[in-house]
Amino acid sequence: MIKEFKDLIDNLKFSFYKVLLTSWEIIAFYKSGNKGISKNT
């Protein structure tokens, strides 16, 4: 029971970090994209 609960927590943490990293990459890409657009215009 406790082991299953620990596995669930680990999976949630992993999912959270994955979402965090993905959103950080999207934000960084969006920011660099905006810089590129402003340079071109």
N, C-alpha and C positions, 0 to 999 in steps of 0.2 A: 504494500500500500504506500509506504513512505517513499520507496524507490520510484514507483510510478509517478508520484507527485513531484519528486525531484526531476525526473525526466521531462515532465510537463513544463516545469519552470525553466529548465534548460532550453527546451524548444521555444518557449515564449521569448526568452532572452535572445536567442539566435535570430528569431523572426524580427524582433525589435531592432537589433543591430543591423540586420539586412535592410530593413526599411529605412533606417537612419542613414546608412551608407548610400543607398540608392537615391534618397531625396537630396543628400549632400552633393552627389554627383550631378543630379539634375540642376540644382541651384548653381553649382560652379559652371556647368555647361551653359546655362541660361545667361549668367553674368558675362562669361567670355563671349557668348554670342552677341549680347547687347553691345559690348565694347567693339566687336568686329563691325557691327552694323553702323555704329556711330562714327567709326573711322572712315568707312566707305562713303558716307553721305557728306 
